[in-house]
């Protein structure tokens, strides 16, 4: 029997984890406060490219199996780092519906690795059609019962809509890069930023802008009271050895001379872990 790409993805130690920091700008300047764990498929296969990897996983409806493999690799990597930072893990929303044992399993893995669930954010990726809302909301309650928090990814794109925001009541909203890209030159994107920043504030959520690539994009985002940022302007995804360097030293570059400005705040945002 021939080996399929899915077989290769699910093989032991086939999935690796890289890390990308999320930064906060405050009165003391720029510092990393959350680290996102990003999964990569087996080397020397098409799945080594993340876009191909996750598109293939959805095509094969293999989200639950692959999410377990990705989470296992990420949690083991976090345990090896022994860093006090908050980490975020991506999980397909479909996994929470179709794998009724996922939350119990991930809780057992965290206990086995001696990881505090409060240091973990589960970042929900929703690329599918409507599903069993009751099962989904039950899984979110169970994740929160562990002590973890919830982020909704790709806000402004496809299925990450207002209904899902209401359903999830997330502690974090991650602005999709389609809104962030060129926001400094697009009045329509700036209108969306104003609206979403107000929405996040009123809902008590922290707003994260991902895909920040230029100092002028950063300046525009800051002008709309956004304080959490992720993107190539600050750091590309890096292996464990490099993320420790980033967390233990100054950030590799200053995005702009404006980082010493007073920090805009979201006054109603939920307190999460004391560091964001």
Secondary structure as UniProt FT lines:
FT   HELIX           5..10
FT   TURN            12..13
FT   STRAND          16..26
FT   TURN            27..28
FT   STRAND          29..40
FT   TURN            43..44
FT   HELIX           46..48
FT   HELIX           50..59
FT   TURN            60..61
FT   HELIX           63..81
FT   STRAND          86..92
FT   HELIX           93..98
FT   TURN            100..101
FT   HELIX           102..112
FT   TURN            113..114
FT   HELIX           117..119
FT   STRAND          120..125
FT   HELIX           133..146
FT   STRAND          149..155
FT   TURN            158..159
FT   HELIX           162..168
FT   STRAND          172..175
FT   HELIX           177..180
FT   TURN            181..182
FT   HELIX           183..185
FT   HELIX           187..203
FT   STRAND          206..210
FT   HELIX           215..223
FT   TURN            224..225
FT   STRAND          228..230
FT   TURN            232..234
FT   HELIX           240..248
FT   HELIX           257..260
FT   TURN            267..268
FT   TURN            273..275
//
